[in-house]
Amino acid sequence: MAKGSQDTASGPAAERAVALEQVRTSCLPETPEPLLEAMASQLVAMRQARSLVEADGVMVRDGKQNPIAHPCLDLERQAQKQLAELMRGWTRR
C-alpha cells in the first residue's frame, strides 16, 4: 500500500463507519445526520479508550513511577456520558 494512503477495510475510517451504522440502527429514523456523527465519534472514543486500558491495565505508572489509575478510564467515562446525553430522546424504545 502506498505511503499515506488509508486502508478502507480497517483503521479509523472503517471504525467510524461501523460506529455510525451502529448508532444509526439504535436511533430513530428522523435523527439528524450531524447528531448521528457526533454519537459515532463518542462511541469510537469510548472504544479506543477501553482498548488502551485493556492493553495497559487499569493501573499504570506516572512520570515518577507511582501507580495511578489509567488516564483513559476518565476519557472512557466522559465519552460514555456524552454519548448517553447525545442519544437521549433519539433512541428506539
N, C-alpha and C positions, 0 to 999 in steps of 0.2 A: 504494500500500500504506500502511496506517495506521502512524503513527509508533509504534515499539516492537514491532510485530509481526514475526515471523520468516518469511522466505520458505522454505517447506519443500522447494522444489526445489533450493535451493542454500544455501550458508552452513554454519556449524558443525554444525548438526543433521544436515544431509544428508551432510556429510563424515564425521561419526561413524558414521552408519548404513551408509555404504559400507564403511568400515573394519571395522565389526563383521561385516558379511556376508563380507568377505574373510577375516578371521581364523576365522570360523565354518566356512568351507569348507576351510580349511587344517588344522583341528584335528579331533581325534577327536570322535565324536558325544556321548560322555559328559563332555566338557569342561564344567565348571561355568560357568554364565552370568556370575557376577561375574568369573571369570578371563578369559572372552572379552571382557568390557567393559574390563578393565584392559589387555588386549592391544590392543584397538582404540584406547584412549586413547594408548598409546605409539606406535602406528602413525600416528595423527593428529599427535602432537607431532613425530615424526620428519619427516613430510612438510611440516609447516609450517616447521620449521627449515630444511629443504632449500630450500623455496620462497624464504625470505628470503635465503639465501646466493646462490641463483641470481639474485635481483633486485639484490642489493647488491654481489655479487662476493665472492670468498674473502678478500680483504684490504679492510679498512675503516680509517677514521681514528678514533683515540681522542679524548678531550676536548682533548688538546694537539696534535692534528693529526698524531700519529705513526701510521705504518701498523701495524696489528695484524691478526691472523687474526680473521675474523668470529666473534663470540661464539656465534653459532648453530651453528658447527661442533661445539663441545663439547656443546651441547644435543642435536644430532642423534646424536652418538656415544653419549651417555647413554641416549637413547631406544632406539637400536638394541640396546644392551647389555641394557637392561631388558626389551625385547620378546623377545630371544633367551632370557633367563632364564625369563620367564613361559611361553614356548612349549615349553621343554624338557620332554619326556615326554608332551606333549599333541598333537603334530603327527602327521598321517598320514604313513606311510612310502611 
